[in-house]
């Protein structure tokens, strides 16, 4: 004999497309535009990147990705200003992240 179990009533669960659409709308509202950096800010970022690379100091790195400003801590492993990219090793999982210099918003020594 199978017992009847109580199920929570979910009036709008009959259309899962609604959940997907609502989630997309909420995410769109939370997006921010990528900040435009001045020439002085870009020079300061380059100087800090080179200093962190040569001294192997930990940095706080803020970058723009898909409508969000994300801050991570870690170490700079490689900088290539001609190719407009750098390699960053995050502090938590020690993963190598290859990023474009144009995505950077701020870099600070820890």
DSSP file (Angstrom, degrees, kcal/mol; ACC not computed):
  #  RESIDUE AA STRUCTURE BP1 BP2  ACC     N-H-->O    O-->H-N    N-H-->O    O-->H-N    TCO  KAPPA ALPHA  PHI   PSI    X-CA   Y-CA   Z-CA
    1    1 A X              0   0    0      0, 0.0     2,-0.5     0, 0.0     0, 0.0   0.000 360.0 360.0 360.0 130.2    0.0    0.0    0.0
    2    2 A X        -     0   0    0      1,-0.0     2,-0.2     0, 0.0     0, 0.0  -0.820 360.0-135.6 -99.1 131.2    1.4    3.4   -1.0
    3    3 A X        -     0   0    0     -2,-0.5     2,-0.4     1,-0.1    -1,-0.0  -0.580  18.0-117.5 -86.2 146.5    0.8    6.3    1.3
    4    4 A X        -     0   0    0     -2,-0.2     2,-0.3     1,-0.0    -1,-0.1  -0.676  29.9-151.7 -80.2 131.7   -0.3    9.7    0.0
    5    5 A X        -     0   0    0     -2,-0.4     2,-0.4     1,-0.0    -1,-0.0  -0.795  19.8-109.5-105.0 149.0    2.2   12.3    0.8
    6    6 A X        -     0   0    0     -2,-0.3     2,-0.4     1,-0.0    -1,-0.0  -0.620  33.4-160.6 -77.5 129.3    1.4   16.0    1.2
    7    7 A X        -     0   0    0     -2,-0.4     2,-0.2     3,-0.0    -1,-0.0  -0.913  21.4-115.0-112.6 138.8    2.6   18.1   -1.6
    8    8 A X        -     0   0    0     -2,-0.4     2,-0.4     1,-0.1     0, 0.0  -0.506  32.9-116.8 -72.0 135.4    3.1   21.8   -1.4
    9    9 A X        -     0   0    0     -2,-0.2     2,-0.5     1,-0.0    -1,-0.1  -0.611  33.0-179.2 -77.0 124.9    0.8   23.8   -3.6
   10   10 A X    >   -     0   0    0     -2,-0.4     3,-1.3     1,-0.1     4,-0.2  -0.877   6.8-171.2-125.9  96.4    2.7   25.7   -6.2
   11   11 A X  T 3  S+     0   0    0     -2,-0.5     3,-0.3     1,-0.3    -1,-0.1   0.787  84.5  37.8 -64.1 -29.9    0.2   27.7   -8.4
   12   12 A X  T >  S+     0   0    0      1,-0.2     3,-1.1     2,-0.1    -1,-0.3   0.313  88.0  94.6-105.7  10.1    2.7   28.9  -11.0
   13   13 A X  T <   +     0   0    0     -3,-1.3     3,-0.3     1,-0.2    -1,-0.2   0.526  64.9  80.9 -78.0  -3.8    4.8   25.8  -11.2
   14   14 A X  T 3  S+     0   0    0     -3,-0.3     2,-0.5     1,-0.2    -1,-0.2   0.707  93.8  47.8 -74.8 -17.3    2.8   24.5  -14.1
   15   15 A X    X>  +     0   0    0     -3,-1.1     3,-1.7     1,-0.1     4,-0.7  -0.789  62.0 178.7-125.1  87.9    4.8   26.7  -16.5
   16   16 A X  H 3> S+     0   0    0     -2,-0.5     4,-1.7     1,-0.3     5,-0.1   0.729  78.1  71.8 -63.2 -20.2    8.6   26.4  -15.9
   17   17 A X  H 3> S+     0   0    0      1,-0.2     4,-2.6     2,-0.2    -1,-0.3   0.829  90.8  60.1 -63.0 -29.8    9.2   28.8  -18.7
   18   18 A X  H <> S+     0   0    0     -3,-1.7     4,-2.9     2,-0.2     5,-0.2   0.921 103.0  49.9 -63.4 -43.3    7.8   31.6  -16.5
   19   19 A X  H  X S+     0   0    0     -4,-0.7     4,-2.3     1,-0.2    -1,-0.2   0.907 111.8  48.2 -61.9 -41.8   10.5   30.9  -13.9
   20   20 A X  H  X S+     0   0    0     -4,-1.7     4,-2.1     2,-0.2    -1,-0.2   0.932 113.8  46.7 -64.7 -45.5   13.2   31.1  -16.5
   21   21 A X  H  X S+     0   0    0     -4,-2.6     4,-2.0     1,-0.2    -2,-0.2   0.902 113.1  48.5 -63.8 -42.8   11.8   34.3  -17.9
   22   22 A X  H  X S+     0   0    0     -4,-2.9     4,-2.4     2,-0.2    -1,-0.2   0.896 110.3  51.5 -65.5 -40.0   11.4   35.9  -14.5
   23   23 A X  H  X S+     0   0    0     -4,-2.3     4,-2.4    -5,-0.2    -1,-0.2   0.906 109.6  50.1 -63.9 -41.0   14.9   35.0  -13.5
   24   24 A X  H  X S+     0   0    0     -4,-2.1     4,-2.2     2,-0.2    -1,-0.2   0.898 110.5  50.1 -63.2 -40.7   16.3   36.5  -16.7
   25   25 A X  H  X S+     0   0    0     -4,-2.0     4,-1.8     2,-0.2    -2,-0.2   0.907 111.3  48.0 -65.1 -41.7   14.4   39.7  -16.1
   26   26 A X  H  X S+     0   0    0     -4,-2.4     4,-1.3     1,-0.2    -2,-0.2   0.910 112.0  49.5 -65.4 -42.1   15.7   40.0  -12.5
   27   27 A X  H  X S+     0   0    0     -4,-2.4     4,-0.6     1,-0.2    -1,-0.2   0.879 108.3  53.7 -64.5 -37.6   19.2   39.4  -13.7
   28   28 A X  H >< S+     0   0    0     -4,-2.2     3,-0.7     1,-0.2    -1,-0.2   0.879 107.0  51.7 -63.5 -38.3   18.9   42.1  -16.4
   29   29 A X  H 3< S+     0   0    0     -4,-1.8    -1,-0.2     1,-0.2    -2,-0.2   0.794 107.7  52.8 -69.2 -28.0   17.8   44.6  -13.8
   30   30 A X  H 3< S+     0   0    0     -4,-1.3    -1,-0.2    -3,-0.2    -2,-0.2   0.563  86.6 110.5 -84.6  -8.9   20.8   43.8  -11.6
   31   31 A X    <<  -     0   0    0     -3,-0.7     2,-0.3    -4,-0.6    37,-0.2  -0.323  51.7-158.2 -68.0 147.8   23.3   44.4  -14.5
   32   32 A X        -     0   0    0     35,-1.9     2,-0.2    -2,-0.0    35,-0.1  -0.906  21.9-108.0-121.8 154.4   25.6   47.4  -14.4
   33   33 A X        -     0   0    0     -2,-0.3     2,-0.3     1,-0.1     0, 0.0  -0.502  42.9 -96.4 -78.9 150.9   27.4   49.0  -17.3
   34   34 A X        -     0   0    0     -2,-0.2    -1,-0.1     1,-0.1    35,-0.0  -0.518  44.1-117.8 -69.3 126.3   31.1   48.6  -17.6
   35   35 A X        -     0   0    0     -2,-0.3     2,-0.6     1,-0.1    -1,-0.1  -0.336  19.9-128.9 -64.5 144.6   32.9   51.6  -16.1
   36   36 A X        -     0   0    0     -2,-0.0     2,-0.3     0, 0.0    -1,-0.1  -0.858  24.4-145.4 -96.4 123.7   35.0   53.7  -18.4
   37   37 A X        -     0   0    0     -2,-0.6     2,-0.1     1,-0.1    68,-0.0  -0.627   7.9-126.8 -91.9 146.9   38.5   54.2  -17.0
   38   38 A X     >  -     0   0    0     -2,-0.3     4,-2.1     1,-0.1     5,-0.2  -0.373  30.4-105.5 -80.4 168.3   40.6   57.3  -17.5
   39   39 A X  H  > S+     0   0    0      1,-0.2     4,-2.1     2,-0.2     5,-0.2   0.882 122.1  53.2 -61.2 -39.0   44.1   57.2  -18.8
   40   40 A X  H  > S+     0   0    0      1,-0.2     4,-2.2     2,-0.2    -1,-0.2   0.898 107.7  49.9 -65.1 -41.2   45.5   57.8  -15.3
   41   41 A X  H  > S+     0   0    0      2,-0.2     4,-2.2     1,-0.2    -1,-0.2   0.892 110.1  50.8 -65.0 -39.7   43.5   54.9  -13.9
   42   42 A X  H  X S+     0   0    0     -4,-2.1     4,-2.3     2,-0.2    -2,-0.2   0.891 110.1  49.9 -65.6 -39.0   44.8   52.6  -16.6
   43   43 A X  H  X S+     0   0    0     -4,-2.1     4,-2.6     2,-0.2    -2,-0.2   0.907 110.4  50.1 -64.1 -41.6   48.4   53.6  -15.9
   44   44 A X  H  X S+     0   0    0     -4,-2.2     4,-2.4     2,-0.2    -2,-0.2   0.896 110.2  50.1 -64.1 -40.3   47.9   53.0  -12.2
   45   45 A X  H  X S+     0   0    0     -4,-2.2     4,-2.6     2,-0.2    -2,-0.2   0.925 111.6  48.5 -62.8 -45.2   46.5   49.5  -12.9
   46   46 A X  H  X S+     0   0    0     -4,-2.3     4,-2.4     2,-0.2     5,-0.2   0.920 111.8  49.2 -61.6 -44.1   49.4   48.7  -15.2
   47   47 A X  H  X S+     0   0    0     -4,-2.6     4,-2.4     1,-0.2    -2,-0.2   0.918 113.0  46.9 -61.1 -44.6   51.9   49.9  -12.6
   48   48 A X  H  X S+     0   0    0     -4,-2.4     4,-2.6     2,-0.2    -2,-0.2   0.885 111.2  52.0 -66.9 -39.4   50.2   47.9   -9.9
   49   49 A X  H  X S+     0   0    0     -4,-2.6     4,-2.1     2,-0.2    -2,-0.2   0.930 111.9  45.4 -61.5 -46.0   50.1   44.8  -12.1
   50   50 A X  H  X S+     0   0    0     -4,-2.4     4,-2.4     2,-0.2     5,-0.2   0.911 113.5  49.8 -65.7 -42.1   53.8   45.0  -12.9
   51   51 A X  H  X S+     0   0    0     -4,-2.4     4,-2.3     1,-0.2     6,-0.2   0.924 112.2  47.5 -61.8 -44.4   54.7   45.6   -9.2
   52   52 A X  H  X>S+     0   0    0     -4,-2.6     4,-1.1     1,-0.2     5,-0.9   0.855 111.9  51.6 -65.7 -34.7   52.6   42.6   -8.1
   53   53 A X  H  <5S+     0   0    0     -4,-2.1    -2,-0.2    -5,-0.2    -1,-0.2   0.929 114.7  40.6 -67.0 -45.8   54.2   40.4  -10.8
   54   54 A X  H  <5S+     0   0    0     -4,-2.4    -2,-0.2     1,-0.2    -1,-0.2   0.823 123.5  37.5 -76.2 -31.5   57.8   41.3   -9.8
   55   55 A X  H  <5S-     0   0    0     -4,-2.3    -1,-0.2    -5,-0.2    -2,-0.2   0.521  99.7-131.6 -96.8  -6.2   57.3   41.2   -6.0
   56   56 A X  T  <5 +     0   0    0     -4,-1.1     2,-0.2    -5,-0.2    -3,-0.2   0.878  49.5 160.5  55.4  41.8   54.9   38.2   -6.1
   57   57 A X      < -     0   0    0     -5,-0.9    19,-0.5    -6,-0.2    -1,-0.2  -0.629  44.6-105.8 -91.6 152.5   52.5   40.1   -3.8
   58   58 A X  E     -A   75   0A   0     -2,-0.2    52,-3.1    17,-0.1     2,-0.3  -0.504  40.0-161.2 -74.9 144.9   48.8   39.2   -3.4
   59   59 A X  E     -AB  74 109A   0     15,-2.8    15,-1.8    50,-0.3     2,-0.6  -0.910  23.3-130.0-127.8 154.6   46.3   41.6   -5.1
   60   60 A X  E     -AB  73 108A   0     48,-3.5    48,-2.3    -2,-0.3     2,-0.5  -0.940  33.9-164.5 -97.2 118.5   42.7   42.5   -4.9
   61   61 A X  E     -AB  72 107A   0     11,-3.3    11,-2.5    -2,-0.6     2,-0.5  -0.923  10.7-170.0-113.8 122.7   41.5   42.4   -8.5
   62   62 A X  E     +AB  71 106A   0     44,-3.1    43,-3.2    -2,-0.5    44,-1.9  -0.957  17.7 166.4-113.1 125.8   38.2   43.9   -9.6
   63   63 A X  E     -AB  70 104A   0      7,-2.7     7,-3.0    -2,-0.5     2,-0.5  -0.910  34.0-116.3-137.4 163.3   37.0   43.1  -13.1
   64   64 A X  E     +A   69   0A   0     39,-2.6     2,-0.3    -2,-0.3     5,-0.2  -0.863  35.2 165.3-104.0 129.3   33.8   43.3  -15.2
   65   65 A X  E >   -A   68   0A   0      3,-2.7     3,-1.2    -2,-0.5    -2,-0.0  -0.919  64.7 -24.4-148.5 119.8   32.2   40.2  -16.5
   66   66 A X  T 3  S-     0   0    0     -2,-0.3     3,-0.1     1,-0.3    -1,-0.0   0.867 127.3 -41.3  49.7  50.5   28.7   39.8  -18.0
   67   67 A X  T 3  S+     0   0    0      1,-0.2   -35,-1.9   -36,-0.1     2,-0.3   0.561 119.8  99.8  82.4   8.8   27.1   42.8  -16.3
   68   68 A X  E <   -A   65   0A   0     -3,-1.2    -3,-2.7   -37,-0.2     2,-0.6  -0.936  65.3-137.0-128.0 150.3   28.8   42.3  -12.9
   69   69 A X  E     -A   64   0A   0     -2,-0.3     2,-0.4    -5,-0.2    -5,-0.2  -0.943  30.6-168.7-102.7 117.4   31.8   43.8  -11.1
   70   70 A X  E     -A   63   0A   0     -7,-3.0    -7,-2.7    -2,-0.6     2,-0.5  -0.892   9.7-159.3-114.3 135.4   33.6   40.9   -9.4
   71   71 A X  E     +A   62   0A   0     -2,-0.4     2,-0.3    -9,-0.2    -9,-0.2  -0.961  18.2 166.5-116.0 130.3   36.4   41.2   -6.9
   72   72 A X  E     -A   61   0A   0    -11,-2.5   -11,-3.3    -2,-0.5     2,-0.4  -0.921  26.1-133.8-134.8 160.0   38.9   38.4   -6.2
   73   73 A X  E     +A   60   0A   0     -2,-0.3    18,-2.9   -13,-0.2    19,-0.4  -0.893  49.1  96.0-113.8 149.5   42.2   38.0   -4.4
   74   74 A X  E     -AC  59  90A   0    -15,-1.8   -15,-2.8    -2,-0.4     2,-0.3  -0.976  63.0 -59.6 169.0-155.5   45.2   36.2   -5.8
   75   75 A X  E     -AC  58  89A   0     14,-2.5    14,-3.2    -2,-0.3     2,-0.5  -0.933  33.4-125.7-126.9 145.1   48.5   36.5   -7.6
   76   76 A X  E     + C   0  88A   0    -19,-0.5    12,-0.2    -2,-0.3     3,-0.1  -0.776  28.0 173.5 -87.1 128.0   49.5   37.8  -11.0
   77   77 A X  E     +     0   0A   0     10,-2.9     2,-0.3    -2,-0.5    11,-0.2   0.770  63.0   7.1-103.3 -34.3   51.5   35.2  -12.9
   78   78 A X  E     - C   0  87A   0      9,-1.3     9,-2.7     2,-0.0     2,-0.4  -0.992  54.1-167.2-154.7 138.5   51.9   36.8  -16.4
   79   79 A X  E     + C   0  86A   0     -2,-0.3     2,-0.4     7,-0.2     7,-0.2  -0.997   5.6 178.3-131.1 129.3   51.1   40.2  -18.0
   80   80 A X  E  >> + C   0  85A   0      5,-2.9     5,-2.2    -2,-0.4     4,-0.7  -0.867   3.2 179.0-130.1  97.4   51.2   40.8  -21.8
   81   81 A X  T  45S+     0   0    0     -2,-0.4    -1,-0.1     1,-0.2     5,-0.1   0.770  81.2  58.3 -72.5 -24.4   50.3   44.3  -22.7
   82   82 A X  T  45S+     0   0    0      1,-0.2    -1,-0.2     3,-0.1    -2,-0.0   0.904 113.9  36.9 -69.8 -40.3   50.8   43.8  -26.4
   83   83 A X  T  45S-     0   0    0      2,-0.2    -1,-0.2    -3,-0.1    -2,-0.2   0.489 109.9-125.7 -87.6  -4.5   48.2   40.9  -26.5
   84   84 A X  T  <5S+     0   0    0     -4,-0.7    17,-1.4     1,-0.2    18,-0.4   0.891  70.8 106.7  62.4  42.7   46.0   42.8  -23.9
   85   85 A X  E   < -CD  80 100A   0     -5,-2.2    -5,-2.9    15,-0.3     2,-0.3  -0.966  43.4-172.7-146.2 164.0   45.9   39.8  -21.5
   86   86 A X  E     -CD  79  99A   0     13,-2.4    13,-2.6    -2,-0.3     2,-0.5  -0.972  23.3-123.9-150.2 161.6   47.2   38.6  -18.2
   87   87 A X  E     -CD  78  98A   0     -9,-2.7   -10,-2.9    -2,-0.3    -9,-1.3  -0.951  25.6-171.5-114.9 129.2   47.1   35.4  -16.1
   88   88 A X  E     -CD  76  97A   0      9,-2.8     9,-3.0    -2,-0.5     2,-0.6  -0.967  13.5-152.1-123.2 130.2   45.7   35.6  -12.6
   89   89 A X  E     -CD  75  96A   0    -14,-3.2   -14,-2.5    -2,-0.4     7,-0.2  -0.913  23.8-135.0-104.1 114.5   45.8   32.7  -10.0
   90   90 A X  E  >  -C   74   0A   0      5,-1.9     4,-0.8    -2,-0.6   -16,-0.3  -0.312   5.9-132.9 -71.9 154.1   42.9   33.0   -7.6
   91   91 A X  T  4 S+     0   0    0    -18,-2.9   -17,-0.1     2,-0.1    -1,-0.1   0.769  95.9  51.5 -78.0 -28.3   43.6   32.6   -3.9
   92   92 A X  T  4 S+     0   0    0    -19,-0.4    -1,-0.1     1,-0.1   -18,-0.1   0.976 128.7   9.9 -78.7 -58.1   40.7   30.2   -3.1
   93   93 A X  T  4 S-     0   0    0      2,-0.1    -2,-0.1     0, 0.0    -1,-0.1   0.465  91.4-127.2-104.1  -3.6   41.0   27.4   -5.6
   94   94 A X     <  +     0   0    0     -4,-0.8     2,-0.3     1,-0.2    -3,-0.1   0.876  53.2 158.2  55.8  41.6   44.4   28.3   -7.1
   95   95 A X        -     0   0    0     -5,-0.0    -5,-1.9     1,-0.0     2,-0.5  -0.722  43.9-120.0 -94.0 144.8   43.0   28.2  -10.6
   96   96 A X  E     -D   89   0A   0     -2,-0.3     2,-0.5    -7,-0.2    -7,-0.2  -0.734  28.6-168.1 -84.1 127.6   44.6   30.0  -13.5
   97   97 A X  E     -D   88   0A   0     -9,-3.0    -9,-2.8    -2,-0.5     2,-0.6  -0.975   9.7-154.2-118.6 122.6   42.4   32.6  -15.1
   98   98 A X  E     +D   87   0A   0     -2,-0.5     2,-0.3   -11,-0.2   -11,-0.2  -0.859  27.6 170.4 -94.8 122.5   43.3   34.2  -18.4
   99   99 A X  E     -D   86   0A   0    -13,-2.6   -13,-2.4    -2,-0.6     2,-0.3  -0.887  34.6-111.0-132.0 160.6   41.7   37.7  -18.7
  100  100 A X  E >   -D   85   0A   0     -2,-0.3     3,-1.3   -15,-0.2     4,-0.4  -0.681  21.5-132.3 -87.5 144.0   41.8   40.7  -20.9
  101  101 A X  G >  S+     0   0    0    -17,-1.4     3,-1.1    -2,-0.3   -16,-0.1   0.797 106.0  66.0 -64.2 -27.8   43.3   43.9  -19.5
  102  102 A X  G 3  S+     0   0    0    -18,-0.4    -1,-0.3     1,-0.2   -17,-0.1   0.686  93.7  60.1 -69.5 -17.1   40.3   45.7  -20.8
  103  103 A X  G <  S+     0   0    0     -3,-1.3   -39,-2.6   -40,-0.1    -1,-0.2   0.647  83.2 105.7 -82.1 -15.7   38.1   43.9  -18.3
  104  104 A X  E <   +B   63   0A   0     -3,-1.1   -41,-0.3    -4,-0.4     3,-0.1  -0.388  36.5 170.3 -70.3 139.7   40.0   45.2  -15.4
  105  105 A X  E     -     0   0A   0    -43,-3.2     2,-0.3     1,-0.4   -42,-0.2   0.692  67.9  -4.4-111.2 -41.5   38.4   47.9  -13.3
  106  106 A X  E     -B   62   0A   0    -44,-1.9   -44,-3.1   -61,-0.0    -1,-0.4  -0.990  50.7-167.0-156.4 145.7   40.8   48.1  -10.3
  107  107 A X  E     +B   61   0A   0     -2,-0.3     2,-0.4   -46,-0.2   -46,-0.2  -0.989  14.9 175.4-136.3 127.0   43.9   46.4   -8.9
  108  108 A X  E     -B   60   0A   0    -48,-2.3   -48,-3.5    -2,-0.4     2,-0.2  -0.988  32.4-115.3-132.4 141.4   45.2   46.9   -5.4
  109  109 A X  E      B   59   0A   0     -2,-0.4   -50,-0.3   -50,-0.2   -51,-0.0  -0.518 360.0 360.0 -71.2 140.3   48.0   45.3   -3.5
  110  110 A X              0   0    0    -52,-3.1   -51,-0.1    -2,-0.2    -1,-0.1   0.454 360.0 360.0 -83.3 360.0   46.8   43.3   -0.5
